[in-house]
């Protein structure tokens, strides 16, 4: 699963806004806003969550689960491509 805080942290790492993430993931801005407003784990349809996670992974962000490194988090997998989120 992914948390709302992870989405916000991933955007901060990448230096992008909700509009840019929505475009890269093929989702609407209100969908990203709802996901980020979730309390704890993000609720939404599975297809939208998969699109979001795939967009972040393409950009080089790794989402860390609860057991990884002692807690939930995000980090760069490697140096992200400057155009990784361009669609």
PDB file of N, CA, C and O in Angstrom:
ATOM      1  N   UNK A   1       0.826  -1.180   0.000  1.00  0.00           N
ATOM      2  CA  UNK A   1       0.000   0.000   0.000  1.00  0.00           C
ATOM      3  C   UNK A   1       0.881   1.258   0.000  1.00  0.00           C
ATOM      4  O   UNK A   1       2.087   1.196   0.239  1.00  0.00           O
ATOM      5  N   UNK A   2       0.259   2.358  -0.266  1.00  0.00           N
ATOM      6  CA  UNK A   2       0.947   3.643  -0.296  1.00  0.00           C
ATOM      7  C   UNK A   2       0.179   4.614   0.601  1.00  0.00           C
ATOM      8  O   UNK A   2      -1.048   4.566   0.686  1.00  0.00           O
ATOM      9  N   UNK A   3       0.912   5.477   1.254  1.00  0.00           N
ATOM     10  CA  UNK A   3       0.257   6.459   2.125  1.00  0.00           C
ATOM     11  C   UNK A   3       0.222   7.826   1.437  1.00  0.00           C
ATOM     12  O   UNK A   3       0.983   8.104   0.510  1.00  0.00           O
ATOM     13  N   UNK A   4      -0.684   8.657   1.925  1.00  0.00           N
ATOM     14  CA  UNK A   4      -0.798  10.022   1.398  1.00  0.00           C
ATOM     15  C   UNK A   4       0.509  10.781   1.609  1.00  0.00           C
ATOM     16  O   UNK A   4       0.941  11.541   0.742  1.00  0.00           O
ATOM     17  N   UNK A   5       1.133  10.573   2.763  1.00  0.00           N
ATOM     18  CA  UNK A   5       2.404  11.253   3.048  1.00  0.00           C
ATOM     19  C   UNK A   5       3.489  10.829   2.065  1.00  0.00           C
ATOM     20  O   UNK A   5       4.333  11.643   1.692  1.00  0.00           O
ATOM     21  N   UNK A   6       3.480   9.571   1.644  1.00  0.00           N
ATOM     22  CA  UNK A   6       4.465   9.112   0.663  1.00  0.00           C
ATOM     23  C   UNK A   6       4.276   9.818  -0.679  1.00  0.00           C
ATOM     24  O   UNK A   6       5.254  10.177  -1.334  1.00  0.00           O
ATOM     25  N   UNK A   7       3.039  10.016  -1.084  1.00  0.00           N
ATOM     26  CA  UNK A   7       2.787  10.709  -2.351  1.00  0.00           C
ATOM     27  C   UNK A   7       3.324  12.138  -2.273  1.00  0.00           C
ATOM     28  O   UNK A   7       4.018  12.600  -3.178  1.00  0.00           O
ATOM     29  N   UNK A   8       2.997  12.826  -1.190  1.00  0.00           N
ATOM     30  CA  UNK A   8       3.472  14.205  -1.028  1.00  0.00           C
ATOM     31  C   UNK A   8       5.001  14.252  -0.970  1.00  0.00           C
ATOM     32  O   UNK A   8       5.622  15.135  -1.560  1.00  0.00           O
ATOM     33  N   UNK A   9       5.601  13.297  -0.257  1.00  0.00           N
ATOM     34  CA  UNK A   9       7.060  13.265  -0.150  1.00  0.00           C
ATOM     35  C   UNK A   9       7.694  12.961  -1.506  1.00  0.00           C
ATOM     36  O   UNK A   9       8.714  13.553  -1.859  1.00  0.00           O
ATOM     37  N   UNK A  10       7.109  12.060  -2.253  1.00  0.00           N
ATOM     38  CA  UNK A  10       7.633  11.727  -3.580  1.00  0.00           C
ATOM     39  C   UNK A  10       7.571  12.943  -4.501  1.00  0.00           C
ATOM     40  O   UNK A  10       8.510  13.205  -5.253  1.00  0.00           O
ATOM     41  N   UNK A  11       6.468  13.684  -4.444  1.00  0.00           N
ATOM     42  CA  UNK A  11       6.373  14.899  -5.264  1.00  0.00           C
ATOM     43  C   UNK A  11       7.437  15.905  -4.855  1.00  0.00           C
ATOM     44  O   UNK A  11       8.042  16.568  -5.697  1.00  0.00           O
ATOM     45  N   UNK A  12       7.655  16.008  -3.546  1.00  0.00           N
ATOM     46  CA  UNK A  12       8.674  16.953  -3.061  1.00  0.00           C
ATOM     47  C   UNK A  12      10.061  16.543  -3.549  1.00  0.00           C
ATOM     48  O   UNK A  12      10.843  17.396  -3.970  1.00  0.00           O
ATOM     49  N   UNK A  13      10.374  15.256  -3.497  1.00  0.00           N
ATOM     50  CA  UNK A  13      11.673  14.788  -3.998  1.00  0.00           C
ATOM     51  C   UNK A  13      11.853  15.136  -5.472  1.00  0.00           C
ATOM     52  O   UNK A  13      12.935  15.531  -5.907  1.00  0.00           O
ATOM     53  N   UNK A  14      10.778  14.981  -6.223  1.00  0.00           N
ATOM     54  CA  UNK A  14      10.846  15.225  -7.662  1.00  0.00           C
ATOM     55  C   UNK A  14      10.681  16.701  -8.019  1.00  0.00           C
ATOM     56  O   UNK A  14      10.981  17.105  -9.143  1.00  0.00           O
ATOM     57  N   UNK A  15      10.211  17.499  -7.077  1.00  0.00           N
ATOM     58  CA  UNK A  15      10.010  18.926  -7.338  1.00  0.00           C
ATOM     59  C   UNK A  15       8.869  19.197  -8.299  1.00  0.00           C
ATOM     60  O   UNK A  15       8.956  20.095  -9.136  1.00  0.00           O
ATOM     61  N   UNK A  16       7.793  18.417  -8.179  1.00  0.00           N
ATOM     62  CA  UNK A  16       6.656  18.583  -9.083  1.00  0.00           C
ATOM     63  C   UNK A  16       5.395  18.899  -8.286  1.00  0.00           C
ATOM     64  O   UNK A  16       5.329  18.664  -7.080  1.00  0.00           O
ATOM     65  N   UNK A  17       4.395  19.437  -8.984  1.00  0.00           N
ATOM     66  CA  UNK A  17       3.129  19.736  -8.340  1.00  0.00           C
ATOM     67  C   UNK A  17       2.111  18.639  -8.658  1.00  0.00           C
ATOM     68  O   UNK A  17       2.404  17.701  -9.400  1.00  0.00           O
ATOM     69  N   UNK A  18       0.921  18.771  -8.089  1.00  0.00           N
ATOM     70  CA  UNK A  18      -0.118  17.760  -8.298  1.00  0.00           C
ATOM     71  C   UNK A  18      -0.522  17.657  -9.761  1.00  0.00           C
ATOM     72  O   UNK A  18      -0.790  16.564 -10.259  1.00  0.00           O
ATOM     73  N   UNK A  19      -0.566  18.780 -10.441  1.00  0.00           N
ATOM     74  CA  UNK A  19      -0.941  18.772 -11.860  1.00  0.00           C
ATOM     75  C   UNK A  19       0.026  17.944 -12.694  1.00  0.00           C
ATOM     76  O   UNK A  19      -0.388  17.154 -13.543  1.00  0.00           O
ATOM     77  N   UNK A  20       1.316  18.134 -12.444  1.00  0.00           N
ATOM     78  CA  UNK A  20       2.336  17.400 -13.192  1.00  0.00           C
ATOM     79  C   UNK A  20       2.245  15.902 -12.907  1.00  0.00           C
ATOM     80  O   UNK A  20       2.334  15.091 -13.829  1.00  0.00           O
ATOM     81  N   UNK A  21       2.068  15.532 -11.640  1.00  0.00           N
ATOM     82  CA  UNK A  21       1.945  14.116 -11.292  1.00  0.00           C
ATOM     83  C   UNK A  21       0.695  13.514 -11.919  1.00  0.00           C
ATOM     84  O   UNK A  21       0.737  12.393 -12.426  1.00  0.00           O
ATOM     85  N   UNK A  22      -0.405  14.237 -11.891  1.00  0.00           N
ATOM     86  CA  UNK A  22      -1.645  13.745 -12.490  1.00  0.00           C
ATOM     87  C   UNK A  22      -1.455  13.474 -13.979  1.00  0.00           C
ATOM     88  O   UNK A  22      -1.886  12.442 -14.491  1.00  0.00           O
ATOM     89  N   UNK A  23      -0.810  14.404 -14.662  1.00  0.00           N
ATOM     90  CA  UNK A  23      -0.564  14.240 -16.095  1.00  0.00           C
ATOM     91  C   UNK A  23       0.321  13.026 -16.354  1.00  0.00           C
ATOM     92  O   UNK A  23       0.034  12.236 -17.254  1.00  0.00           O
ATOM     93  N   UNK A  24       1.383  12.866 -15.586  1.00  0.00           N
ATOM     94  CA  UNK A  24       2.314  11.749 -15.779  1.00  0.00           C
ATOM     95  C   UNK A  24       1.655  10.405 -15.504  1.00  0.00           C
ATOM     96  O   UNK A  24       1.995   9.400 -16.128  1.00  0.00           O
ATOM     97  N   UNK A  25       0.711  10.391 -14.567  1.00  0.00           N
ATOM     98  CA  UNK A  25       0.054   9.137 -14.194  1.00  0.00           C
ATOM     99  C   UNK A  25      -1.212   8.875 -15.010  1.00  0.00           C
ATOM    100  O   UNK A  25      -1.797   7.796 -14.913  1.00  0.00           O
ATOM    101  N   UNK A  26      -1.636   9.849 -15.809  1.00  0.00           N
ATOM    102  CA  UNK A  26      -2.861   9.691 -16.577  1.00  0.00           C
ATOM    103  C   UNK A  26      -4.097   9.749 -15.693  1.00  0.00           C
ATOM    104  O   UNK A  26      -5.093   9.074 -15.954  1.00  0.00           O
ATOM    105  N   UNK A  27      -4.024  10.557 -14.647  1.00  0.00           N
ATOM    106  CA  UNK A  27      -5.122  10.725 -13.703  1.00  0.00           C
ATOM    107  C   UNK A  27      -5.536  12.195 -13.665  1.00  0.00           C
ATOM    108  O   UNK A  27      -4.841  13.062 -14.196  1.00  0.00           O
ATOM    109  N   UNK A  28      -6.662  12.458 -13.040  1.00  0.00           N
ATOM    110  CA  UNK A  28      -7.102  13.848 -12.904  1.00  0.00           C
ATOM    111  C   UNK A  28      -6.469  14.472 -11.664  1.00  0.00           C
ATOM    112  O   UNK A  28      -6.067  13.771 -10.735  1.00  0.00           O
ATOM    113  N   UNK A  29      -6.389  15.795 -11.666  1.00  0.00           N
ATOM    114  CA  UNK A  29      -5.872  16.507 -10.495  1.00  0.00           C
ATOM    115  C   UNK A  29      -6.750  16.231  -9.275  1.00  0.00           C
ATOM    116  O   UNK A  29      -6.207  15.999  -8.195  1.00  0.00           O
ATOM    117  N   UNK A  30      -8.095  16.244  -9.394  1.00  0.00           N
ATOM    118  CA  UNK A  30      -8.903  15.918  -8.219  1.00  0.00           C
ATOM    119  C   UNK A  30      -8.630  14.519  -7.650  1.00  0.00           C
ATOM    120  O   UNK A  30      -8.743  14.311  -6.442  1.00  0.00           O
ATOM    121  N   UNK A  31      -8.274  13.567  -8.509  1.00  0.00           N
ATOM    122  CA  UNK A  31      -7.936  12.227  -8.025  1.00  0.00           C
ATOM    123  C   UNK A  31      -6.667  12.282  -7.181  1.00  0.00           C
ATOM    124  O   UNK A  31      -6.612  11.678  -6.109  1.00  0.00           O
ATOM    125  N   UNK A  32      -5.650  12.995  -7.650  1.00  0.00           N
ATOM    126  CA  UNK A  32      -4.416  13.142  -6.882  1.00  0.00           C
ATOM    127  C   UNK A  32      -4.710  13.867  -5.568  1.00  0.00           C
ATOM    128  O   UNK A  32      -4.191  13.486  -4.518  1.00  0.00           O
ATOM    129  N   UNK A  33      -5.531  14.898  -5.626  1.00  0.00           N
ATOM    130  CA  UNK A  33      -5.885  15.643  -4.416  1.00  0.00           C
ATOM    131  C   UNK A  33      -6.588  14.743  -3.400  1.00  0.00           C
ATOM    132  O   UNK A  33      -6.287  14.804  -2.208  1.00  0.00           O
ATOM    133  N   UNK A  34      -7.522  13.908  -3.863  1.00  0.00           N
ATOM    134  CA  UNK A  34      -8.217  12.984  -2.950  1.00  0.00           C
ATOM    135  C   UNK A  34      -7.248  11.983  -2.343  1.00  0.00           C
ATOM    136  O   UNK A  34      -7.324  11.677  -1.153  1.00  0.00           O
ATOM    137  N   UNK A  35      -6.335  11.474  -3.167  1.00  0.00           N
ATOM    138  CA  UNK A  35      -5.361  10.507  -2.658  1.00  0.00           C
ATOM    139  C   UNK A  35      -4.487  11.145  -1.577  1.00  0.00           C
ATOM    140  O   UNK A  35      -4.232  10.540  -0.536  1.00  0.00           O
ATOM    141  N   UNK A  36      -4.037  12.358  -1.835  1.00  0.00           N
ATOM    142  CA  UNK A  36      -3.166  13.036  -0.874  1.00  0.00           C
ATOM    143  C   UNK A  36      -3.911  13.485   0.378  1.00  0.00           C
ATOM    144  O   UNK A  36      -3.292  13.718   1.416  1.00  0.00           O
ATOM    145  N   UNK A  37      -5.220  13.607   0.291  1.00  0.00           N
ATOM    146  CA  UNK A  37      -6.018  14.006   1.452  1.00  0.00           C
ATOM    147  C   UNK A  37      -6.436  12.802   2.299  1.00  0.00           C
ATOM    148  O   UNK A  37      -7.028  12.971   3.365  1.00  0.00           O
ATOM    149  N   UNK A  38      -6.134  11.605   1.837  1.00  0.00           N
ATOM    150  CA  UNK A  38      -6.485  10.396   2.590  1.00  0.00           C
ATOM    151  C   UNK A  38      -5.811  10.410   3.949  1.00  0.00           C
ATOM    152  O   UNK A  38      -4.731  10.975   4.124  1.00  0.00           O
ATOM    153  N   UNK A  39      -6.459   9.789   4.884  1.00  0.00           N
ATOM    154  CA  UNK A  39      -5.913   9.664   6.230  1.00  0.00           C
ATOM    155  C   UNK A  39      -5.179   8.330   6.309  1.00  0.00           C
ATOM    156  O   UNK A  39      -5.815   7.276   6.341  1.00  0.00           O
ATOM    157  N   UNK A  40      -3.859   8.365   6.338  1.00  0.00           N
ATOM    158  CA  UNK A  40      -3.076   7.117   6.367  1.00  0.00           C
ATOM    159  C   UNK A  40      -2.932   6.543   4.975  1.00  0.00           C
ATOM    160  O   UNK A  40      -2.525   7.233   4.040  1.00  0.00           O
ATOM    161  N   UNK A  41      -3.278   5.242   4.846  1.00  0.00           N
ATOM    162  CA  UNK A  41      -3.143   4.594   3.550  1.00  0.00           C
ATOM    163  C   UNK A  41      -4.142   5.166   2.559  1.00  0.00           C
ATOM    164  O   UNK A  41      -5.281   5.479   2.904  1.00  0.00           O
ATOM    165  N   UNK A  42      -3.687   5.293   1.321  1.00  0.00           N
ATOM    166  CA  UNK A  42      -4.513   5.883   0.274  1.00  0.00           C
ATOM    167  C   UNK A  42      -5.623   4.917  -0.113  1.00  0.00           C
ATOM    168  O   UNK A  42      -5.403   3.725  -0.324  1.00  0.00           O
ATOM    169  N   UNK A  43      -6.810   5.472  -0.196  1.00  0.00           N
ATOM    170  CA  UNK A  43      -7.947   4.703  -0.679  1.00  0.00           C
ATOM    171  C   UNK A  43      -8.267   5.171  -2.082  1.00  0.00           C
ATOM    172  O   UNK A  43      -8.190   6.363  -2.383  1.00  0.00           O
ATOM    173  N   UNK A  44      -8.618   4.251  -2.919  1.00  0.00           N
ATOM    174  CA  UNK A  44      -8.958   4.577  -4.289  1.00  0.00           C
ATOM    175  C   UNK A  44      -9.046   3.299  -5.080  1.00  0.00           C
ATOM    176  O   UNK A  44      -8.791   2.217  -4.551  1.00  0.00           O
ATOM    177  N   UNK A  45      -9.404   3.411  -6.342  1.00  0.00           N
ATOM    178  CA  UNK A  45      -9.483   2.175  -7.109  1.00  0.00           C
ATOM    179  C   UNK A  45      -8.082   1.697  -7.463  1.00  0.00           C
ATOM    180  O   UNK A  45      -7.156   2.493  -7.617  1.00  0.00           O
ATOM    181  N   UNK A  46      -7.949   0.412  -7.585  1.00  0.00           N
ATOM    182  CA  UNK A  46      -6.640  -0.217  -7.773  1.00  0.00           C
ATOM    183  C   UNK A  46      -5.957   0.288  -9.039  1.00  0.00           C
ATOM    184  O   UNK A  46      -4.748   0.522  -9.042  1.00  0.00           O
ATOM    185  N   UNK A  47      -6.718   0.456 -10.102  1.00  0.00           N
ATOM    186  CA  UNK A  47      -6.132   0.912 -11.368  1.00  0.00           C
ATOM    187  C   UNK A  47      -5.474   2.285 -11.209  1.00  0.00           C
ATOM    188  O   UNK A  47      -4.383   2.512 -11.731  1.00  0.00           O
ATOM    189  N   UNK A  48      -6.122   3.187 -10.501  1.00  0.00           N
ATOM    190  CA  UNK A  48      -5.558   4.522 -10.281  1.00  0.00           C
ATOM    191  C   UNK A  48      -4.300   4.455  -9.419  1.00  0.00           C
ATOM    192  O   UNK A  48      -3.320   5.149  -9.688  1.00  0.00           O
ATOM    193  N   UNK A  49      -4.331   3.627  -8.394  1.00  0.00           N
ATOM    194  CA  UNK A  49      -3.152   3.473  -7.538  1.00  0.00           C
ATOM    195  C   UNK A  49      -1.976   2.913  -8.318  1.00  0.00           C
ATOM    196  O   UNK A  49      -0.842   3.362  -8.153  1.00  0.00           O
ATOM    197  N   UNK A  50      -2.248   1.930  -9.171  1.00  0.00           N
ATOM    198  CA  UNK A  50      -1.181   1.337  -9.990  1.00  0.00           C
ATOM    199  C   UNK A  50      -0.587   2.388 -10.922  1.00  0.00           C
ATOM    200  O   UNK A  50       0.634   2.473 -11.056  1.00  0.00           O
ATOM    201  N   UNK A  51      -1.430   3.185 -11.565  1.00  0.00           N
ATOM    202  CA  UNK A  51      -0.944   4.246 -12.463  1.00  0.00           C
ATOM    203  C   UNK A  51      -0.054   5.228 -11.713  1.00  0.00           C
ATOM    204  O   UNK A  51       0.990   5.642 -12.217  1.00  0.00           O
ATOM    205  N   UNK A  52      -0.472   5.595 -10.509  1.00  0.00           N
ATOM    206  CA  UNK A  52       0.297   6.536  -9.699  1.00  0.00           C
ATOM    207  C   UNK A  52       1.660   5.960  -9.333  1.00  0.00           C
ATOM    208  O   UNK A  52       2.685   6.618  -9.509  1.00  0.00           O
ATOM    209  N   UNK A  53       1.670   4.744  -8.828  1.00  0.00           N
ATOM    210  CA  UNK A  53       2.924   4.108  -8.420  1.00  0.00           C
ATOM    211  C   UNK A  53       3.848   3.932  -9.621  1.00  0.00           C
ATOM    212  O   UNK A  53       5.049   4.179  -9.515  1.00  0.00           O
ATOM    213  N   UNK A  54       3.311   3.515 -10.747  1.00  0.00           N
ATOM    214  CA  UNK A  54       4.139   3.339 -11.955  1.00  0.00           C
ATOM    215  C   UNK A  54       4.755   4.660 -12.402  1.00  0.00           C
ATOM    216  O   UNK A  54       5.918   4.686 -12.806  1.00  0.00           O
ATOM    217  N   UNK A  55       4.011   5.742 -12.340  1.00  0.00           N
ATOM    218  CA  UNK A  55       4.546   7.058 -12.726  1.00  0.00           C
ATOM    219  C   UNK A  55       5.689   7.456 -11.803  1.00  0.00           C
ATOM    220  O   UNK A  55       6.711   7.965 -12.263  1.00  0.00           O
ATOM    221  N   UNK A  56       5.522   7.228 -10.506  1.00  0.00           N
ATOM    222  CA  UNK A  56       6.586   7.566  -9.557  1.00  0.00           C
ATOM    223  C   UNK A  56       7.814   6.689  -9.778  1.00  0.00           C
ATOM    224  O   UNK A  56       8.944   7.169  -9.696  1.00  0.00           O
ATOM    225  N   UNK A  57       7.596   5.408 -10.058  1.00  0.00           N
ATOM    226  CA  UNK A  57       8.723   4.506 -10.305  1.00  0.00           C
ATOM    227  C   UNK A  57       9.477   4.889 -11.580  1.00  0.00           C
ATOM    228  O   UNK A  57      10.706   4.836 -11.620  1.00  0.00           O
ATOM    229  N   UNK A  58       8.726   5.279 -12.631  1.00  0.00           N
ATOM    230  CA  UNK A  58       9.383   5.732 -13.874  1.00  0.00           C
ATOM    231  C   UNK A  58      10.274   6.935 -13.609  1.00  0.00           C
ATOM    232  O   UNK A  58      11.311   7.107 -14.250  1.00  0.00           O
ATOM    233  N   UNK A  59       9.865   7.756 -12.667  1.00  0.00           N
ATOM    234  CA  UNK A  59      10.628   8.962 -12.329  1.00  0.00           C
ATOM    235  C   UNK A  59      11.821   8.646 -11.433  1.00  0.00           C
ATOM    236  O   UNK A  59      12.651   9.516 -11.168  1.00  0.00           O
ATOM    237  N   UNK A  60      11.906   7.400 -10.968  1.00  0.00           N
ATOM    238  CA  UNK A  60      13.054   7.000 -10.157  1.00  0.00           C
ATOM    239  C   UNK A  60      12.816   7.025  -8.662  1.00  0.00           C
ATOM    240  O   UNK A  60      13.767   6.955  -7.884  1.00  0.00           O
ATOM    241  N   UNK A  61      11.558   7.124  -8.243  1.00  0.00           N
ATOM    242  CA  UNK A  61      11.229   7.137  -6.820  1.00  0.00           C
ATOM    243  C   UNK A  61      10.847   5.733  -6.385  1.00  0.00           C
ATOM    244  O   UNK A  61      10.084   5.043  -7.060  1.00  0.00           O
ATOM    245  N   UNK A  62      11.385   5.326  -5.260  1.00  0.00           N
ATOM    246  CA  UNK A  62      11.057   4.026  -4.677  1.00  0.00           C
ATOM    247  C   UNK A  62      10.204   4.262  -3.435  1.00  0.00           C
ATOM    248  O   UNK A  62      10.564   5.055  -2.564  1.00  0.00           O
ATOM    249  N   UNK A  63       9.081   3.573  -3.363  1.00  0.00           N
ATOM    250  CA  UNK A  63       8.198   3.648  -2.204  1.00  0.00           C
ATOM    251  C   UNK A  63       8.585   2.536  -1.241  1.00  0.00           C
ATOM    252  O   UNK A  63       8.629   1.365  -1.618  1.00  0.00           O
ATOM    253  N   UNK A  64       8.861   2.904  -0.009  1.00  0.00           N
ATOM    254  CA  UNK A  64       9.299   1.939   0.987  1.00  0.00           C
ATOM    255  C   UNK A  64       8.122   1.530   1.853  1.00  0.00           C
ATOM    256  O   UNK A  64       7.415   2.377   2.398  1.00  0.00           O
ATOM    257  N   UNK A  65       7.917   0.225   1.975  1.00  0.00           N
ATOM    258  CA  UNK A  65       6.838  -0.293   2.799  1.00  0.00           C
ATOM    259  C   UNK A  65       7.172  -0.215   4.273  1.00  0.00           C
ATOM    260  O   UNK A  65       8.270   0.187   4.656  1.00  0.00           O
ATOM    261  N   UNK A  66       6.221  -0.600   5.085  1.00  0.00           N
ATOM    262  CA  UNK A  66       6.355  -0.472   6.530  1.00  0.00           C
ATOM    263  C   UNK A  66       7.563  -1.215   7.083  1.00  0.00           C
ATOM    264  O   UNK A  66       8.185  -0.742   8.034  1.00  0.00           O
ATOM    265  N   UNK A  67       7.910  -2.356   6.520  1.00  0.00           N
ATOM    266  CA  UNK A  67       9.030  -3.134   7.050  1.00  0.00           C
ATOM    267  C   UNK A  67      10.390  -2.683   6.523  1.00  0.00           C
ATOM    268  O   UNK A  67      11.420  -3.009   7.113  1.00  0.00           O
ATOM    269  N   UNK A  68      10.402  -1.944   5.430  1.00  0.00           N
ATOM    270  CA  UNK A  68      11.669  -1.507   4.831  1.00  0.00           C
ATOM    271  C   UNK A  68      12.255  -0.348   5.629  1.00  0.00           C
ATOM    272  O   UNK A  68      11.567   0.639   5.890  1.00  0.00           O
ATOM    273  N   UNK A  69      13.481  -0.461   6.004  1.00  0.00           N
ATOM    274  CA  UNK A  69      14.221   0.619   6.681  1.00  0.00           C
ATOM    275  C   UNK A  69      13.516   1.132   7.934  1.00  0.00           C
ATOM    276  O   UNK A  69      13.692   2.288   8.319  1.00  0.00           O
ATOM    277  N   UNK A  70      12.731   0.287   8.559  1.00  0.00           N
ATOM    278  CA  UNK A  70      12.119   0.668   9.818  1.00  0.00           C
ATOM    279  C   UNK A  70      10.832   1.455   9.736  1.00  0.00           C
ATOM    280  O   UNK A  70      10.311   1.859  10.775  1.00  0.00           O
ATOM    281  N   UNK A  71      10.295   1.695   8.556  1.00  0.00           N
ATOM    282  CA  UNK A  71       9.032   2.423   8.455  1.00  0.00           C
ATOM    283  C   UNK A  71       8.717   2.812   7.033  1.00  0.00           C
ATOM    284  O   UNK A  71       9.469   2.507   6.108  1.00  0.00           O
ATOM    285  N   UNK A  72       7.594   3.491   6.864  1.00  0.00           N
ATOM    286  CA  UNK A  72       7.156   3.955   5.552  1.00  0.00           C
ATOM    287  C   UNK A  72       8.086   5.067   5.078  1.00  0.00           C
ATOM    288  O   UNK A  72       8.624   5.817   5.891  1.00  0.00           O
ATOM    289  N   UNK A  73       8.276   5.174   3.759  1.00  0.00           N
ATOM    290  CA  UNK A  73       9.094   6.256   3.253  1.00  0.00           C
ATOM    291  C   UNK A  73       9.198   6.262   1.747  1.00  0.00           C
ATOM    292  O   UNK A  73       8.555   5.467   1.062  1.00  0.00           O
ATOM    293  N   UNK A  74      10.007   7.160   1.241  1.00  0.00           N
ATOM    294  CA  UNK A  74      10.315   7.258  -0.189  1.00  0.00           C
ATOM    295  C   UNK A  74      11.787   7.595  -0.328  1.00  0.00           C
ATOM    296  O   UNK A  74      12.391   8.200   0.558  1.00  0.00           O
ATOM    297  N   UNK A  75      12.342   7.201  -1.437  1.00  0.00           N
ATOM    298  CA  UNK A  75      13.724   7.559  -1.742  1.00  0.00           C
ATOM    299  C   UNK A  75      13.924   7.429  -3.243  1.00  0.00           C
ATOM    300  O   UNK A  75      13.132   6.798  -3.943  1.00  0.00           O
ATOM    301  N   UNK A  76      15.005   8.043  -3.723  1.00  0.00           N
ATOM    302  CA  UNK A  76      15.376   7.867  -5.120  1.00  0.00           C
ATOM    303  C   UNK A  76      15.974   6.483  -5.291  1.00  0.00           C
ATOM    304  O   UNK A  76      16.774   6.043  -4.466  1.00  0.00           O
ATOM    305  N   UNK A  77      15.587   5.790  -6.365  1.00  0.00           N
ATOM    306  CA  UNK A  77      16.209   4.509  -6.710  1.00  0.00           C
ATOM    307  C   UNK A  77      17.610   4.771  -7.230  1.00  0.00           C
ATOM    308  O   UNK A  77      18.573   4.110  -6.840  1.00  0.00           O
ATOM    309  N   UNK A  78      17.700   5.722  -8.093  1.00  0.00           N
ATOM    310  CA  UNK A  78      18.956   6.142  -8.704  1.00  0.00           C
ATOM    311  C   UNK A  78      18.715   7.573  -9.156  1.00  0.00           C
ATOM    312  O   UNK A  78      17.629   8.115  -8.952  1.00  0.00           O
ATOM    313  N   UNK A  79      19.694   8.173  -9.753  1.00  0.00           N
ATOM    314  CA  UNK A  79      19.503   9.527 -10.257  1.00  0.00           C
ATOM    315  C   UNK A  79      18.351   9.515 -11.259  1.00  0.00           C
ATOM    316  O   UNK A  79      18.447   8.843 -12.286  1.00  0.00           O
ATOM    317  N   UNK A  80      17.270  10.238 -10.990  1.00  0.00           N
ATOM    318  CA  UNK A  80      16.132  10.223 -11.904  1.00  0.00           C
ATOM    319  C   UNK A  80      16.447  10.905 -13.222  1.00  0.00           C
ATOM    320  O   UNK A  80      17.266  11.821 -13.292  1.00  0.00           O
ATOM    321  N   UNK A  81      15.790  10.448 -14.242  1.00  0.00           N
ATOM    322  CA  UNK A  81      15.920  11.066 -15.551  1.00  0.00           C
ATOM    323  C   UNK A  81      15.239  12.422 -15.528  1.00  0.00           C
ATOM    324  O   UNK A  81      14.140  12.535 -14.984  1.00  0.00           O
ATOM    325  N   UNK A  82      15.844  13.452 -16.097  1.00  0.00           N
ATOM    326  CA  UNK A  82      15.236  14.792 -16.071  1.00  0.00           C
ATOM    327  C   UNK A  82      13.885  14.821 -16.754  1.00  0.00           C
ATOM    328  O   UNK A  82      13.061  15.675 -16.426  1.00  0.00           O
ATOM    329  N   UNK A  83      13.624  13.921 -17.691  1.00  0.00           N
ATOM    330  CA  UNK A  83      12.370  13.919 -18.432  1.00  0.00           C
ATOM    331  C   UNK A  83      11.495  12.729 -18.068  1.00  0.00           C
ATOM    332  O   UNK A  83      10.588  12.390 -18.829  1.00  0.00           O
ATOM    333  N   UNK A  84      11.734  12.088 -16.941  1.00  0.00           N
ATOM    334  CA  UNK A  84      11.040  10.860 -16.584  1.00  0.00           C
ATOM    335  C   UNK A  84       9.532  11.032 -16.457  1.00  0.00           C
ATOM    336  O   UNK A  84       8.788  10.085 -16.710  1.00  0.00           O
ATOM    337  N   UNK A  85       9.069  12.194 -16.078  1.00  0.00           N
ATOM    338  CA  UNK A  85       7.634  12.400 -15.899  1.00  0.00           C
ATOM    339  C   UNK A  85       6.987  13.105 -17.071  1.00  0.00           C
ATOM    340  O   UNK A  85       5.791  13.392 -17.022  1.00  0.00           O
ATOM    341  N   UNK A  86       7.729  13.392 -18.114  1.00  0.00           N
ATOM    342  CA  UNK A  86       7.139  14.029 -19.283  1.00  0.00           C
ATOM    343  C   UNK A  86       6.306  12.999 -20.023  1.00  0.00           C
ATOM    344  O   UNK A  86       6.711  11.848 -20.183  1.00  0.00           O
ATOM    345  N   UNK A  87       5.144  13.429 -20.469  1.00  0.00           N
ATOM    346  CA  UNK A  87       4.267  12.521 -21.204  1.00  0.00           C
ATOM    347  C   UNK A  87       4.138  12.943 -22.639  1.00  0.00           C
ATOM    348  O   UNK A  87       3.435  12.292 -23.412  1.00  0.00           O
TER     349      UNK A  87
END
